[in-house]
Amino acid sequence: MVKLSDVNAKLLKAHYAVRGKIVIRAQELEGQGRKVIYCNIGNPQALKQRPITFVRQVLSLLEYPALMDAPGMDKLFPADVMARARMILEKNPTGTGAYTQSAGIPFIRQAVADFIARRDGIPADPNRVLLTDGASKGVQAVFTLLTNKPNDGYMIPIPQYPLYSATIDLYGARQVNYFLDEKNNWQLNEHELERSLAEGRANGVNPVAIAVINPGNPTGAVLSKENIRMIIRFARANKLAILADEVYQENVYGAGLKFHSFAQVMHELGEKEVTLFSFHSVSKGFLGECGHRGGYLEIRNMSDEVYAEMIKLQSIGLCSNTDGQIVTYLMVDPPKPGDESWPLYEKERNAILGDLKEKAEILGRGLSEIEGMHTHIPQGAMYAFVRFDLPHPKGIDPETMSADERHKYEAARDSKYCLRLLEDTGICVVPGSGFGQQPGTLHFRTTFLPPKADILALVEKMKRFHAAYVEKIKSAV
Ligand SMILES: Cc1ncc(COP(=O)(O)O)c(C=O)c1O
C-alpha cells in the first residue's frame, strides 16, 4: 500500500484553503442536521443559482441529438436553440463523446477570438486560443510551460487565490509575494512590485512571470486602466510574462467601474514583447457552470515554435472536455436581440447579476458597520476580504515573537476564529491566512453567493458572534 511517506513531497507541501479543514467540519455539522451557510467557495449553482436556460437547452440537444428530430421538439425549444444545436453538430459531427483537436474545436476557438475582438475592439488570433477544462487547467498549463530552472519563480498577489501558491508548490517553483494595497482598494502598487521583485532576486529567485487577478479574488477589487498599464510596463522592464486571471470579467458591480482586459491595454500600449496569458471561464460571471469545466486561455506575443509546444502540452492530455468547450462557445456567442431565446436569456442574466450586486451591497455595508470589522462594498467578483480586529489574550505580545512564531500565531488566530464562527453560527468562511495577508492583520474571505435571506442572516449573526468572541478574549485570564 502506498504510504504517506511515499507521496510526492511537492503535493504534500501544497495547500488549498478554500476546501480545507473548516469545510470538512462544516460538512460534518451539516450531516448532524445543522444549517450551514456556505460562504467559502465561488460555486454559484451549489448555492441555488439556477443555470441559464439557453445553455442547458443547447447542451441537452447535443447530448442526445435524436431529440432534435423528435416530434414536438420545435414547440419545446426556441427556434434559435434548435438551429444552434444543429449548427454545432454540423461543425463538430463527431459529437460530445469524441476527443476533439487538442487546442479545442476550431470554430469555438474562432468564436473566442471574435468575442475578444468584439469586447475589446482589437484583433484576436484563433491560433493563439486554447480551450481548457476551466481556467485552473489553463493556469497550470502555463506553469508547465514556464517553470524551467529550480529557481524560477512567480510573482503572485497577496492575498491570492490559492490555485497559484498551490501550483507553485506542486511544480517546485518559487513564490514571490507582492502585497495588494488594502488602503487603495486592493490595487497593485508599483513600489511594492519593485520591492517584491528585489526581495525575490535577493533570495536567489529568477522571476519569470507575474500573476494578476482582475477582478480580484479574494479582494473583490476591479483594477483601473492606469494600474494595468503600470503592471504591463513593469513586466516589460523586468522581462516577465503576465498571467491575467480574468475569470470574473462579467462580475463588476461598482458604479462607474469597468473591466479592462490586459489584452486591450497591451494593444493600446503597442506592447509587442511581453507575453500575455489571459484566462476566462464558464464557472463565474452569470453562467456559474463550474461543474462543466470550461474556459479558454488566450496568448499574445508568442512565436509559432513556442506556441507549438503549448499545443503539444495540450495534446499530452488529449483535449479538454467537449461539453466544457461547448459551454465556452455559448458563453462567448450568446443569443442576440431578435432570437427567440433572447428575452429569457437577458432576463435570467440581469436577474443573476442584479442579485449579486444587491447582495454585495448588503454584505459590504452590513459587515463594515460591525465594530472591529473593516471592508468595502465589493466592486466585483464574488467575495469580500474582511479585516477584523482581535485583542491579544493576556500575557501574549506578538512583538516579542520571532517572525516564524508570529506567522504561526496569527494563522492559528484567524483559523480558530473561523472555526468558532462555524460552530456557533453555521457560517462557513475561509481564514485570511489561506490567501495570505499582511503580517499582523487578520481577515476572512466570504462570498456573497448564498440567497439574500442568508446574507442578511449572516450579517446579523456575525455582529453578535464578533462582539461575543472579543469579549471572551478580553475576559479570559
Ligand atoms: C481567480 C480564480 N481563477 C481561477 C479559478 C478557477 O476557475 P475554473 O473553475 O475555471 O477552473 C477561480 C475559481 O474560483 C478563481 O477564483
The ligand as an SDF file (V2000), in Angstrom:
LIG
                    3D

 16 16  0  0  0  0  0  0  0  0999 V2000
   -9.3520   33.8420   -9.5570 C   0  0  0  0  0  0  0  0  0  0  0  0
   -9.7730   32.4820   -9.9800 C   0  0  0  0  0  0  0  0  0  0  0  0
   -9.1410   31.9150  -11.0050 N   0  0  0  0  0  0  0  0  0  0  0  0
   -9.4800   30.6800  -11.4180 C   0  0  0  0  0  0  0  0  0  0  0  0
  -10.4780   29.9710  -10.8090 C   0  0  0  0  0  0  0  0  0  0  0  0
  -10.7800   28.5920  -11.2920 C   0  0  0  0  0  0  0  0  0  0  0  0
  -11.8450   28.5890  -12.1560 O   0  0  0  0  0  0  0  0  0  0  0  0
  -12.2380   27.3490  -13.0390 P   0  0  0  0  0  0  0  0  0  0  0  0
  -13.4740   26.7740  -12.4350 O   0  0  0  0  0  0  0  0  0  0  0  0
  -12.4970   27.9320  -14.3720 O   0  0  0  0  0  0  0  0  0  0  0  0
  -11.1100   26.4050  -13.0470 O   0  0  0  0  0  0  0  0  0  0  0  0
  -11.1620   30.5250   -9.7390 C   0  0  0  0  0  0  0  0  0  0  0  0
  -12.2000   29.7620   -9.0270 C   0  0  0  0  0  0  0  0  0  0  0  0
  -12.7320   30.1590   -8.0220 O   0  0  0  0  0  0  0  0  0  0  0  0
  -10.8090   31.8190   -9.3130 C   0  0  0  0  0  0  0  0  0  0  0  0
  -11.4200   32.4100   -8.2930 O   0  0  0  0  0  0  0  0  0  0  0  0
  1  2  1  0
  2  3  1  0
  2 15  2  0
  3  4  2  0
  4  5  1  0
  5  6  1  0
  5 12  2  0
  6  7  1  0
  7  8  1  0
  8  9  2  0
  8 10  1  0
  8 11  1  0
 12 13  1  0
 12 15  1  0
 13 14  2  0
 15 16  1  0
M  END
$$$$
